[in-house]
């Protein structure tokens, strides 16, 4: 008489046997991330896998992810915004996620020392970028998300859009 050896439970089996509260804690810990470093928006960028879970977890993660993450647009060449990357990123977001965005930055070339020159250049760049965005995206870009901050850095002044 042959008996089959008992199968070893998988990690998923073991997690499924835990109370729901512990399962939720494990999931939250697994999908959470530190938002200290900006997310570089370049062609290989893909949204986190946590946004592909069920509706409840996606909504919870999206609220935390989009409202606390700094997204940085990659430069195509020094001083030129990679407009298509920004357009693709913003256009890909559902309206509810778009409304959660708090910080999208793009570096510029070293600008003139006078703030008015930096402001003028930044406004021109922003206007140019906004023209390329779909209307549904432009409609949800609030003024508070487009406030400008002037930051001194080692290689000269840079303008970045800050909340």
C-alpha positions in Angstrom: 0.0 0.0 0.0 1.5 3.3 -1.1 0.7 6.5 0.7 1.5 9.9 -0.7 3.6 12.1 1.5 1.8 15.1 2.9 2.4 18.1 0.8 4.2 21.0 2.2 2.0 24.1 2.4 3.1 27.0 0.2 3.7 30.5 1.4 0.4 31.5 -0.1 -1.4 28.7 1.7 0.1 29.7 5.0 -0.8 33.4 4.5 -4.4 32.4 3.6 -4.7 30.6 6.9 -3.9 33.7 8.8 -6.7 36.0 10.1 -7.7 38.7 7.6 -6.2 41.5 9.8 -2.7 39.9 9.6 -3.1 39.3 5.8 -3.9 43.0 5.4 -0.9 44.0 7.4 1.4 41.7 5.4 0.0 43.1 2.1 0.4 46.7 3.3 4.0 46.0 4.3 4.7 44.3 1.0 3.4 47.0 -1.2 4.5 50.0 0.8 7.6 51.9 -0.3 9.7 54.8 0.8 9.0 57.9 -1.1 12.2 59.7 -0.3 13.7 59.4 -3.8 11.8 60.8 -6.7 10.5 58.5 -9.3 12.2 59.1 -12.6 9.7 59.3 -15.5 11.5 57.9 -18.4 10.4 55.5 -21.2 11.0 52.3 -19.1 8.9 53.6 -16.2 6.0 51.3 -15.2 3.5 51.9 -12.4 4.0 49.7 -9.3 2.4 46.3 -9.3 0.3 47.3 -6.3 -1.8 49.4 -8.7 -2.8 46.2 -10.5 -4.4 44.5 -7.4 -8.1 44.5 -6.6 -10.1 47.7 -6.5 -9.9 48.1 -2.7 -6.1 47.8 -2.5 -5.6 49.8 -5.7 -7.6 52.7 -4.3 -5.8 52.6 -1.0 -2.3 52.3 -2.6 -3.0 54.9 -5.3 -4.1 57.5 -2.7 -0.8 57.0 -0.8 1.4 56.6 -3.9 0.3 59.6 -6.0 -0.1 62.0 -3.1 3.3 61.4 -1.5 5.5 60.5 -4.5 7.6 63.1 -6.3 7.7 62.3 -10.0 10.7 63.7 -12.0 10.6 64.2 -15.7 13.8 63.0 -17.4 15.6 65.5 -19.7 16.0 64.5 -23.3 19.0 66.9 -23.5 20.3 69.5 -21.2 17.7 72.2 -20.9 14.9 70.5 -22.9 12.0 68.8 -21.3 11.1 65.4 -22.4 7.6 66.5 -23.2 6.4 63.2 -24.6 7.3 61.4 -21.4 5.3 63.9 -19.3 2.4 63.8 -21.7 2.4 59.9 -21.8 2.5 59.8 -18.0 -0.2 62.3 -17.3 -2.4 61.0 -20.1 -2.2 57.5 -18.8 -3.6 58.3 -15.4 -7.3 58.0 -14.6 -8.8 61.3 -13.5 -9.1 60.2 -9.9 -5.3 59.5 -9.8 -4.5 62.7 -11.7 -6.3 64.6 -8.9 -4.1 63.0 -6.3 -0.8 64.1 -7.9 1.0 66.6 -5.6 4.4 66.9 -7.1 5.8 66.6 -10.6 9.2 68.1 -11.2 11.3 68.7 -14.2 14.8 70.2 -14.1 15.8 72.9 -16.5 19.1 74.1 -17.7 20.9 76.6 -15.4 18.9 79.7 -15.7 19.8 83.4 -15.4 20.5 84.7 -12.0 17.6 87.0 -11.9 14.4 85.3 -10.6 12.2 87.2 -13.2 14.2 85.6 -16.1 13.9 82.2 -14.5 10.2 82.7 -13.9 9.6 83.9 -17.5 11.5 80.9 -18.9 9.6 78.5 -16.6 6.2 79.9 -17.6 7.0 79.6 -21.3 8.0 76.0 -20.8 4.9 75.2 -18.8 2.7 76.8 -21.4 4.3 74.8 -24.2 4.0 71.6 -22.3 0.3 72.2 -21.4 -0.5 72.7 -25.1 0.5 69.1 -25.8 -1.6 67.6 -23.0 -5.1 66.2 -23.7 -7.9 68.4 -22.5 -9.0 65.9 -19.8 -5.5 66.3 -18.3 -5.3 70.1 -18.7 -8.8 70.4 -17.0 -7.4 68.8 -13.8 -4.1 70.7 -13.5 -4.8 73.0 -10.7 -2.9 76.2 -10.1 -1.6 74.9 -6.8 0.2 72.1 -8.5 1.9 74.5 -10.8 3.4 76.9 -8.3 7.1 77.6 -9.0 9.9 77.3 -6.6 13.4 78.6 -7.3 16.1 76.3 -6.0 19.8 77.0 -5.8 21.9 74.1 -6.8 25.6 73.6 -7.4 25.6 74.1 -11.1 23.4 77.2 -11.0 19.8 77.9 -10.6 17.1 75.5 -11.6 13.4 75.9 -11.7 11.1 73.2 -10.6 7.4 73.0 -10.2 6.4 72.4 -6.6 3.2 72.0 -4.7 
